[in-house]
């Protein structure tokens, strides 16, 4: 479903009150909601914004919500629904106007965006494919699966995909097989777990610990993992060191030495440099049996390159940890 979104708040406009764009976009993604228009404006209860032919979501501070509704009541119709006594939904000829206080938990919007019980909803999380290739694959599936719908969120080589299609009342879901087959080489999750959480959970499941030596990523790798290692059992040690290596043999030897010195089960060592919009990034993943070396080149701004480097290492680390001993 398509919605226009208005945020009426002087405080948000001036930056004194935070609007959680990331959470809002995530909720829209998982409910296959398309935002066709988004505007942040000062609060003005006289502002004419209600349009009878479009679905609207209106955010404002709780103290202004009643006045905004009252001022526009003649355009909203009499059919209304309350969500946990905080969100109010007006339905006029099938078109919704949703009023949301900025102070409420945005997760309540899951109750606003009611899913179709006749459809199956699935999610896939992908690494390493370009946005163009992902859309090409999804458009191909759209031609093959009845009433197929999808929404994606793409960021630094990671892509979250949510799809829906007509429910199949059978033991084998052929449509799920088709979708999974398109992305199986690049998928790392079919639930809401992110790469750092997956890595930490795998380490704990296998009763292994990890030592990290990073430089060009400046702590992004360690920081992302430590968020999920509350008891500090998965991450044994973290080291930051700037160095240059001349070839893979040097990195190989350095990684083995780091693994031994750290007395860890698994070790990762990164190395790279960013010059004129290009990052050369090489990293090694080692355990007591083998060392794997990966080389990448990223072309983007420095911040994006560092995020892509982090995501690349975590993807291959998760893949390594998932292998049978």
C-alpha positions as CSV (number, residue, x, y, z in Angstrom):
1,X,0.0,0.0,0.0
2,X,1.1,3.6,-0.7
3,X,1.2,6.3,1.8
4,X,2.1,10.0,1.9
5,X,3.8,11.0,5.2
6,X,3.7,14.4,7.0
7,X,5.7,15.2,10.1
8,X,4.3,18.4,11.6
9,X,6.7,19.5,14.4
10,X,8.8,22.6,15.0
11,X,11.0,20.5,17.3
12,X,11.8,18.0,14.7
13,X,12.3,20.7,12.1
14,X,14.8,22.4,14.3
15,X,16.6,19.2,15.3
16,X,15.6,19.3,19.0
17,X,13.4,16.2,18.7
18,X,14.6,13.0,16.9
19,X,12.4,11.3,14.3
20,X,13.6,7.7,14.0
21,X,13.9,7.5,10.2
22,X,15.7,4.2,10.4
23,X,13.1,2.4,12.5
24,X,10.2,3.9,10.4
25,X,11.8,2.8,7.1
26,X,12.4,-0.7,8.6
27,X,8.7,-1.0,9.6
28,X,7.6,0.1,6.2
29,X,10.0,-2.4,4.6
30,X,8.7,-5.4,6.5
31,X,5.1,-4.4,5.9
32,X,5.7,-3.8,2.1
33,X,4.5,-0.2,2.6
34,X,5.6,2.3,-0.1
35,X,6.2,6.0,1.0
36,X,5.4,8.1,-2.1
37,X,6.0,11.5,-0.4
38,X,7.7,12.6,2.9
39,X,7.6,16.1,4.3
40,X,8.8,17.6,7.6
41,X,7.1,20.9,8.3
42,X,6.3,23.3,11.1
43,X,3.1,22.6,13.1
44,X,0.1,24.5,11.8
45,X,-3.3,23.1,12.6
46,X,-4.8,25.2,9.8
47,X,-2.6,23.6,7.1
48,X,-4.7,21.9,4.4
49,X,-3.1,18.4,3.9
50,X,-6.0,15.9,3.9
51,X,-6.6,14.5,0.5
52,X,-9.5,12.1,-0.1
53,X,-7.8,10.0,-2.7
54,X,-4.6,9.1,-0.9
55,X,-3.5,7.3,2.3
56,X,-1.8,9.5,4.8
57,X,0.4,9.1,7.9
58,X,0.6,12.2,10.0
59,X,3.1,12.6,12.8
60,X,2.9,15.4,15.4
61,X,3.6,15.9,19.1
62,X,1.0,14.4,21.4
63,X,0.0,17.8,22.8
64,X,-1.1,18.9,19.3
65,X,-2.7,15.7,18.1
66,X,-6.3,16.4,19.3
67,X,-6.4,19.9,17.9
68,X,-5.1,18.6,14.5
69,X,-7.7,16.0,14.4
70,X,-10.5,18.3,15.4
71,X,-9.5,20.9,12.9
72,X,-9.7,18.4,10.1
73,X,-12.6,16.2,11.4
74,X,-15.0,17.1,8.5
75,X,-12.5,15.7,6.0
76,X,-11.7,12.5,7.9
77,X,-15.1,10.7,8.1
78,X,-16.7,9.1,11.2
79,X,-15.1,5.6,11.0
80,X,-12.1,5.5,13.3
81,X,-10.0,2.9,15.1
82,X,-7.6,3.4,18.0
83,X,-4.3,1.5,18.4
84,X,-3.3,1.1,22.1
85,X,-5.0,4.4,22.8
86,X,-2.2,6.2,21.0
87,X,-2.6,6.0,17.2
88,X,-5.9,6.8,15.6
89,X,-6.9,5.7,12.1
90,X,-9.6,7.3,10.1
91,X,-11.1,5.3,7.2
92,X,-13.0,7.2,4.5
93,X,-14.1,5.2,1.5
94,X,-11.2,2.8,1.9
95,X,-8.6,5.6,2.2
96,X,-6.8,5.8,5.6
97,X,-5.5,8.9,7.5
98,X,-3.3,7.7,10.4
99,X,-2.4,10.1,13.2
100,X,0.7,9.1,15.2
101,X,2.1,10.9,18.2
102,X,5.9,11.4,17.9
103,X,6.4,10.2,21.4
104,X,4.8,6.8,20.9
105,X,6.7,3.5,20.0
106,X,6.8,3.4,16.2
107,X,6.6,-0.4,16.4
108,X,2.8,0.1,17.0
109,X,2.6,0.9,13.2
110,X,2.8,-2.9,12.7
111,X,-0.8,-2.9,14.0
112,X,-1.7,-0.2,11.5
113,X,-0.2,-2.0,8.4
114,X,-2.4,-5.2,8.6
115,X,-1.0,-8.0,6.4
116,X,-3.2,-10.0,4.0
117,X,-3.8,-13.5,5.5
118,X,-4.2,-14.9,2.0
119,X,-0.5,-14.1,1.2
120,X,2.8,-15.5,2.4
121,X,5.4,-13.0,3.5
122,X,9.2,-13.9,3.5
123,X,12.4,-12.0,3.9
124,X,15.9,-12.5,2.5
125,X,19.1,-10.7,3.4
126,X,21.8,-10.6,0.7
127,X,25.4,-9.7,0.5
128,X,27.5,-8.8,-2.5
129,X,25.0,-8.3,-5.4
130,X,24.5,-4.8,-6.9
131,X,21.1,-3.2,-6.6
132,X,20.6,-3.5,-10.3
133,X,21.2,-7.2,-10.3
134,X,18.8,-7.7,-7.4
135,X,16.1,-5.7,-9.1
136,X,16.6,-7.7,-12.3
137,X,16.2,-11.0,-10.4
138,X,13.1,-9.7,-8.6
139,X,11.5,-8.5,-11.8
140,X,12.1,-11.9,-13.3
141,X,10.3,-13.5,-10.3
142,X,7.5,-11.0,-10.7
143,X,6.9,-12.5,-14.2
144,X,6.9,-16.1,-12.8
145,X,4.9,-15.8,-9.5
146,X,1.3,-14.7,-9.3
147,X,0.6,-11.5,-7.3
148,X,4.3,-11.2,-6.4
149,X,5.2,-8.1,-4.5
150,X,8.5,-6.9,-3.1
151,X,10.3,-4.1,-1.4
152,X,14.1,-3.7,-0.8
153,X,16.5,-1.7,1.3
154,X,20.1,-1.5,-0.1
155,X,23.1,-0.2,1.8
156,X,26.8,-0.9,1.3
157,X,26.6,-4.3,-0.4
158,X,23.9,-5.5,2.0
159,X,20.3,-5.8,0.8
160,X,17.1,-6.6,2.8
161,X,14.4,-8.0,0.6
162,X,10.8,-8.6,1.7
163,X,8.4,-10.4,-0.6
164,X,4.8,-11.5,-0.6
165,X,2.8,-13.8,-2.9
166,X,-0.4,-15.8,-2.9
167,X,-0.4,-18.5,-0.2
168,X,0.1,-22.0,-1.4
169,X,-1.6,-24.7,0.7
170,X,0.8,-27.4,0.0
171,X,3.7,-29.2,1.6
172,X,6.3,-27.8,-0.9
173,X,6.2,-24.1,-1.6
174,X,7.4,-23.9,-5.2
175,X,7.5,-20.1,-5.1
176,X,9.8,-20.1,-2.0
177,X,12.1,-22.5,-3.8
178,X,12.2,-20.2,-6.9
179,X,13.0,-17.1,-4.8
180,X,15.7,-18.9,-2.7
181,X,17.3,-20.3,-5.8
182,X,17.9,-16.8,-7.2
183,X,19.8,-15.6,-4.1
184,X,21.2,-18.8,-2.5
185,X,24.8,-17.9,-3.1
186,X,24.6,-14.5,-1.6
187,X,22.0,-15.0,1.2
188,X,23.1,-14.9,4.8
189,X,19.8,-14.8,6.6
190,X,16.1,-15.4,6.2
191,X,15.1,-13.7,9.4
192,X,15.8,-10.3,11.0
193,X,19.3,-11.2,12.4
194,X,22.1,-9.0,11.0
195,X,25.5,-10.2,10.2
196,X,27.2,-9.2,13.4
197,X,24.6,-11.0,15.5
198,X,24.9,-14.1,13.3
199,X,28.7,-14.2,13.8
200,X,28.5,-13.9,17.5
201,X,25.8,-16.5,17.8
202,X,27.8,-18.9,15.7
203,X,30.9,-18.4,17.8
204,X,28.9,-19.1,21.0
205,X,27.1,-22.1,19.5
206,X,30.4,-23.6,18.5
207,X,32.0,-22.6,21.8
208,X,34.7,-20.7,19.9
209,X,36.2,-17.3,20.5
210,X,37.6,-14.7,18.0
211,X,40.6,-12.3,18.0
212,X,40.4,-9.2,15.8
213,X,43.2,-7.1,14.4
214,X,42.0,-4.3,12.2
215,X,43.3,-1.0,10.9
216,X,41.7,0.7,7.9
217,X,38.2,-0.1,9.2
218,X,39.1,1.7,12.5
219,X,37.1,-0.5,14.9
220,X,33.9,-0.9,12.8
221,X,34.3,-4.7,12.8
222,X,35.0,-5.1,16.5
223,X,32.4,-2.5,17.5
224,X,29.6,-4.2,15.5
225,X,30.3,-7.6,17.1
226,X,30.7,-6.3,20.7
227,X,27.1,-5.0,20.6
228,X,25.9,-8.7,20.7
229,X,28.6,-10.1,23.0
230,X,27.2,-9.1,26.3
231,X,29.1,-11.6,28.4
232,X,32.4,-11.1,26.4
233,X,32.8,-14.8,25.6
234,X,32.8,-14.6,21.8
235,X,35.3,-11.8,21.4
236,X,38.6,-12.7,23.1
237,X,40.8,-9.8,22.1
238,X,40.8,-6.7,19.8
239,X,43.9,-5.1,18.5
240,X,44.4,-2.0,16.2
241,X,47.6,-1.8,14.2
242,X,48.6,0.1,11.2
243,X,50.9,-1.8,8.9
244,X,51.7,-2.4,5.2
245,X,52.3,-5.9,3.8
246,X,54.1,-6.6,0.5
247,X,52.3,-9.8,-0.4
248,X,49.8,-12.4,0.8
249,X,52.6,-14.5,2.4
250,X,53.4,-11.7,4.8
251,X,49.7,-11.4,5.7
252,X,49.5,-15.2,6.1
253,X,52.4,-15.3,8.5
254,X,51.2,-12.3,10.5
255,X,47.7,-13.9,10.8
256,X,49.1,-17.2,12.1
257,X,51.3,-15.4,14.6
258,X,48.3,-13.3,15.8
259,X,46.2,-16.4,16.2
260,X,48.9,-18.0,18.3
261,X,49.7,-15.0,20.4
262,X,46.0,-14.3,21.1
263,X,45.4,-17.9,21.9
264,X,42.0,-17.7,20.2
265,X,40.1,-20.3,18.1
266,X,39.6,-17.9,15.2
267,X,41.5,-14.8,14.1
268,X,40.9,-12.1,11.6
269,X,43.5,-9.6,10.4
270,X,42.7,-6.7,8.1
271,X,44.8,-4.4,6.0
272,X,44.0,-1.8,3.4
273,X,44.3,1.8,2.3
274,X,41.9,4.4,0.8
275,X,43.3,6.7,-1.9
276,X,41.3,8.9,-4.3
277,X,38.0,7.2,-3.9
278,X,39.3,3.7,-4.0
279,X,39.9,1.3,-1.1
280,X,42.0,-1.8,-1.5
281,X,41.0,-4.1,1.3
282,X,42.6,-7.4,2.1
283,X,41.8,-9.6,5.1
284,X,42.6,-13.0,6.4
285,X,40.4,-15.5,8.4
286,X,42.3,-18.2,10.2
287,X,41.7,-21.1,12.6
288,X,44.1,-23.8,13.7
289,X,43.6,-25.7,10.5
290,X,43.7,-23.1,7.7
291,X,44.0,-19.5,6.6
292,X,41.8,-17.9,4.0
293,X,42.8,-14.6,2.4
294,X,40.3,-12.3,0.6
295,X,41.1,-9.2,-1.5
296,X,38.5,-6.6,-2.4
297,X,38.4,-3.2,-4.2
298,X,35.7,-0.7,-3.3
299,X,34.9,2.5,-5.2
300,X,32.9,5.0,-3.1
301,X,33.3,7.6,-0.4
302,X,35.6,6.7,2.4
303,X,32.8,6.1,4.9
304,X,30.9,3.8,2.5
305,X,34.1,1.9,1.6
306,X,34.8,1.2,5.3
307,X,31.2,-0.1,5.8
308,X,31.5,-2.3,2.7
309,X,34.8,-3.7,4.0
310,X,33.2,-4.5,7.3
311,X,30.3,-6.2,5.7
312,X,32.5,-8.2,3.4
313,X,34.6,-9.5,6.3
314,X,31.5,-10.4,8.4
315,X,29.9,-12.2,5.5
316,X,32.9,-14.4,4.8
317,X,33.4,-14.9,8.6
318,X,29.8,-16.1,9.0
319,X,30.2,-18.4,6.0
320,X,33.4,-19.8,7.5
321,X,31.8,-20.4,10.9
322,X,28.8,-22.2,9.3
323,X,31.0,-24.8,7.7
324,X,31.1,-28.2,9.3
325,X,34.1,-28.9,11.4
